[in-house]
Amino acid sequence: MTRLVGVNHVALQVDDIEEAVAFYTELFEPTAVERIPGAAFLQMGDQFIALFERGPRTEEPHFGLVVDDKEAARRSLEDAGVEILPGGRLDFRDPSGNLVQIVQYDEIQFTKTDRILEGMGLELEKTDAALDELRAKGLAD
């Protein structure tokens, strides 16, 4: 069975990107704000809040769960009869219709300290690509 490691991100739909960014940055201090047309990403170190403007984008509210083994998660979902949504990601809906995205710990910038991993009974490493993402943000050596 796959193990939950954490929450990588939360994605929200907003009416106005600039208004939403201003709202969140006036209340809180993200480590960075990255933008693409119709979206902004409020960085919180190795986690983020994704803001997507309502409209032509197909992105819908969801959250990204971090697991130790994405393929084990896929097998568990299939064994339980949960429909995996089409596309290149491992996305599904819970019984209430909430969109959930599964990401694998070693492949993304999200990280936990060795002590936390040990306390969770996990021994996990990072890929070079994930380490590069962390280094680019000053979050890894």
N, C-alpha and C positions, 0 to 999 in steps of 0.2 A: 504494500500500500504506500502511496506517495505521502510525503510529509509536507505540511504547510510550514513555510519559513517566514512569511510576512506579507505585507501589502506594499506593492511597488508604487502604485499610482491610483488616483481617482480621476475620472474624466467626467466633466460636467458640460451641459449645454448652457449657453448664455445668450442673452438678447444682443448685447453689444460688447465686443472684446475689450475695447478701451475702457469702458465703464467698469467692467468686471476686473480688469487688471488694476485699475485705480482703486477700486473698493478693497481688494485683497492686499494691495501693497501699502495702502494707508493704514490698515489694521495690523498687518504682519510684515515682517521683513524676510522675503524669500532670499535664498543665496544667489539667485539669478532669475531673470525673466527672459525666456527665449520665445521668439515669435516666428510664425509662418503665416501666410495669408489665411485669414479666418480662424486662427488658433493662437493660443499662447500657453506656455508651459512655465508654471511657477515652481522653480526648483527648490527643494528642501534637502540640500546635500545630495543623497543618493536616492531620494524619492521625489515625486512631483505631483502637482495638481494640473491636469490638462483642461484647458478651457476651450470649447469649440463653439463658434458662433452658429446659432440656428440658421438654417437656410439650405443652400445646395449641398453642404457637406453631409455625408452619410454617417458620420461618427455619432454615436448615441451615448448617453450616460452609461458608465460601466466602472468597474474597478478591476485592477490587475493583481491577482494572487500570485505570490512567489512560491514555487514548490521545489523540492530537491530533485525530482525526476519527472519531466514533462511527459515522457512516453508512458510511464507508469500511471500518471494521471489520465492520459488518453485511454488507456486500457480500462481503468476503473470506471470512467464515464461510459465507455462502450458497454462494459459488462452490466452496468446499471441501467442501460437502455436510454441514456441521456443523448439527445441529438447534438452532435458537434456541428457548429455552424460552418458553412462553406467559407473558403478563403485560406490564406496561408498561416493563420494563427490557430491557437487552440482556444476557441471561444464557445461558450454554451450559455443557455439560460437556466436559471434556477427555477423551482416550481412556481415562483411568483412572477416570473418573466424578467427578472433582473439579468442584465448581461454581465457575464464574468469572463475575464481573459486570464489564461494561465500562462505564466512565464517561468522559465527555469533559472534558478539561482545563479548558476555558473555562467550564464550567457548575458546577464544584464548588469547595470551599474549598481543596483541595490546590494547592500552588503551588511553583514553582521560581524561583530568582533569575534575572534577565536573563542573567547570566554563564553559569549552568548551561545555560539554554535555548540560548544562543548556542553553547556547547561541544557541545551535542547536535545542532546544526544546525536548531533550531526557532525559529520566530517566532510566539509564541502570546500572546493577550490573554485577559482575563477578562470575563465578562458582569457587568453591574451587580449582579445577584443574588449571584453568587459573591463579588464584592468586598464586598458588604454582609455576607456570612457571615464573611469574613476580618476586616472592621472590627469586627464585634460581638465577636470574640475578641481584639481588639487586635493583629491580625497584618497590618494594612494601614492606610495613611493614608486 
